[in-house]
Amino acid sequence: MMNIKSWLRPVSALLALAGVALIWSRVVAGQMPPHGWLSLQLIAMALCVVHAVGWQSRGKIERWLFYPPLPWLLWGLAGLMIF
């Protein structure tokens, strides 16, 4: 039986890949997303990738920054504003 922590990394990886697909589809369609929200989306995707590969930080700020709810929340907020 898998615990909840084992599901967090794959979800982060899927969110990062979904962000690439969604942004790419907008760019191909000729509709450039707003720059500020696009930047937030890319930062959230980067945070998701860092969490997905399993990087462990020692500092409290980095540990909080790469904990899944923050990147997922930023990803969702930027995704809503872009699309």
SVG drawing of the C-alpha trace seen along z (x, -y; Angstrom):
<svg xmlns="http://www.w3.org/2000/svg" viewBox="-9 -41 30 43">
<polyline fill="none" stroke="black" stroke-width="0.4" points="0.0,0.0 1.4,-3.4 1.2,-6.3 0.2,-9.9 3.8,-11.1 4.5,-8.6 1.8,-10.3 3.1,-13.8 6.1,-13.6 4.3,-12.1 1.5,-14.8 4.2,-17.5 5.8,-16.0 2.4,-15.8 1.6,-19.4 4.9,-20.5 4.3,-18.6 0.7,-19.8 1.9,-23.4 4.3,-22.8 1.4,-21.4 -1.0,-24.2 1.4,-27.0 2.7,-25.4 -0.9,-25.1 -1.5,-28.8 1.7,-29.8 1.0,-27.6 -2.5,-29.0 -1.0,-32.5 -2.4,-33.7 0.5,-34.8 -0.3,-34.5 0.0,-37.7 3.7,-38.0 3.2,-38.4 1.0,-35.3 3.2,-33.4 6.2,-34.1 4.3,-32.9 3.3,-29.8 6.9,-29.0 8.1,-29.6 5.4,-27.2 6.4,-24.6 10.1,-24.9 9.1,-24.5 7.1,-21.4 10.0,-19.9 12.4,-20.5 9.9,-18.7 9.3,-15.9 13.0,-15.0 13.2,-14.7 15.7,-17.5 15.9,-17.7 16.8,-21.1 18.3,-21.9 17.0,-25.4 13.5,-26.2 12.7,-28.7 13.6,-26.3 11.8,-23.5 8.6,-25.6 9.1,-26.9 9.4,-23.4 6.7,-21.8 3.9,-20.8 1.0,-22.9 2.7,-26.2 3.8,-25.3 0.4,-23.7 -1.4,-26.8 0.7,-29.1 0.2,-26.8 -3.5,-26.8 -3.7,-30.5 -1.6,-31.3 -3.4,-28.6 -6.8,-30.2 -5.5,-33.7 -3.9,-32.5 -6.6,-30.3"/>
</svg>
